[in-house]
Amino acid sequence: MKFLFVLLMPTIMWFGNLPQFKQPSSGVLYIGVENIIHIKLNGCNPEDVSVKVSAGFVYKRDDSTFVFNPQVEGEELKLKLYYKKVLCEVHPIVIKKIPDHMLELDGENKGFIKVTDLNKLGKLSLIYPSDFPVDLKSTISNFNLMVKQANGAVVFSTTSQGDKIDEATLNYVRKLSRGSIIMINNVITYSPRNGQVRMNITKEVVVVD
């Protein structure tokens, strides 16, 4: 019996130090972006650690980080973690489209702003839905602001740095009258994951009484 215990003990210790997915899977990965998969090595040799998916390809970024960029929305897949060809963990995942996010100007109400609220202007914000992945959220680097008359003629145009309208522009737009339209476009955002990205969004805010 002692001899049997001595033989089994190294095996038990080896299986007790397997790598793990570092964070519990939410069950959702997103199409068209690099989904980062972190691995807790638990002292294992990273050369012997691999991650595979039931459809597609996962590539290794560094010793404990893998990346999966799915291309088909709605797929139900399995993410598998291996050590020395031994299956350690399996996580079921669903591929979804990244939830839409919106632009919002201080003082507006669903695309309208009262003349008396023009003094509240100052910041452009990105509004995210509750299920938007935190690591994909961005900050605004710069954006274009134009003012149009009710007939569509552009009477003012400028570029603001960061997420705040500069003081000279504020002095102009605070004097706008009913029917004027504030238009925001060419918004450049930044995130550590994706770097600088131009948003394909044009926002209009109509000045009302």
C-alpha positions as CSV (number, residue, x, y, z in Angstrom):
1,M,0.0,0.0,0.0
2,K,2.9,2.4,0.8
3,F,4.4,1.6,-2.6
4,L,1.1,2.5,-4.3
5,F,0.9,5.8,-2.4
6,V,4.4,6.8,-3.5
7,L,3.5,6.2,-7.1
8,L,0.3,8.2,-7.0
9,M,1.5,11.2,-5.1
10,P,3.5,12.9,-7.9
11,T,0.4,12.4,-10.2
12,I,-1.9,14.0,-7.7
13,M,0.5,16.9,-7.2
14,W,0.8,17.4,-10.9
15,F,-2.9,17.6,-11.5
16,G,-3.3,20.0,-8.6
17,N,-1.2,22.6,-10.4
18,L,-2.9,22.9,-13.7
19,P,-3.4,26.2,-15.4
20,Q,-6.7,27.9,-15.2
21,F,-8.7,30.6,-17.0
22,K,-7.7,33.6,-14.9
23,Q,-11.2,35.1,-14.6
24,P,-14.6,33.3,-14.8
25,S,-16.0,33.5,-18.3
26,S,-19.0,35.7,-18.8
27,G,-20.0,33.4,-21.5
28,V,-19.9,36.2,-24.1
29,L,-17.2,37.2,-26.6
30,Y,-17.7,39.9,-29.2
31,I,-17.4,39.7,-33.0
32,G,-14.9,41.8,-34.9
33,V,-12.6,42.6,-31.9
34,E,-9.7,41.0,-30.1
35,N,-11.1,39.2,-27.1
36,I,-8.3,38.8,-24.6
37,I,-8.1,35.5,-22.7
38,H,-6.0,35.5,-19.6
39,I,-4.5,32.4,-18.1
40,K,-3.4,31.7,-14.5
41,L,-0.3,29.5,-15.1
42,N,-0.1,28.2,-11.5
43,G,3.7,27.5,-12.0
44,C,3.2,25.5,-15.2
45,N,5.5,25.8,-18.1
46,P,3.9,28.3,-20.5
47,E,5.3,26.4,-23.5
48,D,3.0,23.5,-22.6
49,V,-0.1,25.7,-22.2
50,S,-2.5,26.1,-25.2
51,V,-6.1,27.4,-25.7
52,K,-8.3,26.2,-28.5
53,V,-11.8,26.9,-29.7
54,S,-14.4,24.5,-31.2
55,A,-14.5,26.7,-34.4
56,G,-11.9,29.3,-35.3
57,F,-8.3,30.0,-34.2
58,V,-6.9,31.3,-30.9
59,Y,-3.4,32.8,-31.1
60,K,-0.9,33.3,-28.3
61,R,0.1,36.9,-27.5
62,D,2.5,36.1,-24.5
63,D,3.0,33.4,-21.9
64,S,-0.3,33.9,-20.2
65,T,-2.4,35.8,-22.7
66,F,-4.3,34.5,-25.7
67,V,-6.5,36.3,-28.2
68,F,-9.6,35.2,-30.1
69,N,-11.2,37.3,-32.9
70,P,-14.5,35.6,-33.9
71,Q,-16.0,36.5,-37.3
72,V,-19.5,35.0,-37.1
73,E,-22.2,36.4,-34.8
74,G,-24.5,34.1,-32.9
75,E,-22.2,31.1,-32.8
76,E,-22.2,28.9,-29.7
77,L,-18.6,27.6,-29.1
78,K,-16.4,26.0,-26.5
79,L,-13.2,27.6,-25.3
80,K,-10.8,24.8,-24.2
81,L,-7.6,25.1,-22.0
82,Y,-4.9,22.4,-22.4
83,Y,-1.7,21.6,-20.5
84,K,0.6,19.0,-22.1
85,K,-2.4,18.0,-24.2
86,V,-4.5,17.4,-21.1
87,L,-7.8,19.2,-21.1
88,C,-8.0,21.4,-18.0
89,E,-11.1,23.5,-18.5
90,V,-13.9,24.0,-20.9
91,H,-16.0,27.3,-21.1
92,P,-19.1,27.5,-23.3
93,I,-19.2,30.9,-25.1
94,V,-21.6,32.8,-27.3
95,I,-20.5,35.3,-30.0
96,K,-22.4,38.6,-30.0
97,K,-22.2,41.9,-31.7
98,I,-20.8,44.7,-29.5
99,P,-23.7,46.7,-28.1
100,D,-24.2,50.2,-29.6
101,H,-23.1,53.3,-27.7
102,M,-24.2,56.9,-28.2
103,L,-23.0,60.4,-28.0
104,E,-24.5,62.9,-25.7
105,L,-24.0,66.7,-25.2
106,D,-24.4,68.3,-21.8
107,G,-27.7,70.0,-21.6
108,E,-29.5,68.2,-24.5
109,N,-32.7,66.1,-24.2
110,K,-32.9,63.4,-26.8
111,G,-31.5,65.5,-29.6
112,F,-33.0,68.9,-28.5
113,I,-31.7,71.7,-26.3
114,K,-33.5,74.7,-25.1
115,V,-32.2,78.2,-25.7
116,T,-32.1,78.6,-21.9
117,D,-29.9,75.5,-21.6
118,L,-27.2,76.5,-24.1
119,N,-25.1,77.7,-21.1
120,K,-25.0,74.1,-19.9
121,L,-23.0,73.0,-23.0
122,G,-19.4,72.0,-22.4
123,K,-18.8,68.3,-22.6
124,L,-19.4,65.5,-25.1
125,S,-19.9,62.0,-23.5
126,L,-20.0,58.5,-24.7
127,I,-23.0,56.7,-23.3
128,Y,-22.7,52.9,-23.0
129,P,-25.4,50.3,-22.4
130,S,-25.1,48.3,-19.1
131,D,-23.8,45.2,-21.0
132,F,-21.0,47.0,-22.8
133,P,-17.6,45.3,-22.1
134,V,-15.6,47.5,-19.8
135,D,-12.3,46.8,-21.4
136,L,-13.6,48.1,-24.8
137,K,-14.8,51.5,-23.4
138,S,-13.0,54.6,-24.9
139,T,-12.3,58.2,-24.2
140,I,-12.9,61.0,-26.8
141,S,-9.7,62.4,-28.3
142,N,-11.3,65.1,-30.5
143,F,-14.4,65.9,-32.6
144,N,-15.8,68.3,-35.1
145,L,-18.6,70.7,-34.2
146,M,-20.6,72.5,-36.9
147,V,-23.6,74.8,-36.6
148,K,-26.2,74.8,-39.3
149,Q,-29.1,77.1,-39.9
150,A,-32.6,75.7,-40.2
151,N,-32.2,75.8,-44.0
152,G,-29.1,73.5,-43.8
153,A,-26.5,76.1,-44.4
154,V,-23.3,75.6,-42.4
155,V,-22.4,78.9,-40.6
156,F,-19.7,77.7,-38.2
157,S,-17.2,74.8,-38.0
158,T,-14.4,73.9,-35.7
159,T,-12.5,71.0,-34.1
160,S,-12.4,70.5,-30.3
161,Q,-9.6,68.6,-28.6
162,G,-10.5,66.1,-25.9
163,D,-14.2,65.7,-24.8
164,K,-14.9,69.4,-24.0
165,I,-16.0,72.2,-26.3
166,D,-13.4,75.0,-26.2
167,E,-14.3,78.3,-24.7
168,A,-14.4,80.2,-28.0
169,T,-16.8,77.8,-29.5
170,L,-19.0,77.9,-26.3
171,N,-19.2,81.7,-26.6
172,Y,-20.5,81.2,-30.1
173,V,-23.1,78.4,-29.6
174,R,-24.5,80.0,-26.4
175,K,-25.8,82.8,-28.6
176,L,-27.7,80.5,-31.0
177,S,-31.4,81.0,-31.6
178,R,-34.3,78.7,-32.1
179,G,-34.0,76.4,-35.2
180,S,-30.2,76.3,-35.2
181,I,-28.6,72.8,-35.4
182,I,-25.5,71.7,-33.6
183,M,-23.9,68.8,-35.4
184,I,-21.1,66.6,-34.1
185,N,-19.1,64.3,-36.4
186,N,-15.6,62.9,-37.1
187,V,-15.3,61.8,-33.4
188,I,-12.0,60.2,-32.7
189,T,-11.9,57.9,-29.7
190,Y,-9.0,56.1,-27.9
191,S,-8.8,52.9,-25.9
192,P,-5.8,50.9,-24.7
193,R,-7.2,47.9,-26.6
194,N,-7.9,49.4,-30.0
195,G,-5.9,52.7,-30.1
196,Q,-7.5,55.5,-32.0
197,V,-10.7,54.9,-33.8
198,R,-13.0,57.2,-35.8
199,M,-16.6,56.7,-34.9
200,N,-19.1,56.3,-37.7
201,I,-21.7,58.5,-36.0
202,T,-23.1,61.9,-36.8
203,K,-25.1,63.6,-34.0
204,E,-27.5,66.6,-34.4
205,V,-28.9,68.7,-31.6
206,V,-31.7,71.1,-32.5
207,V,-32.1,74.4,-30.5
208,V,-35.7,74.9,-29.4
209,D,-37.5,77.4,-27.2
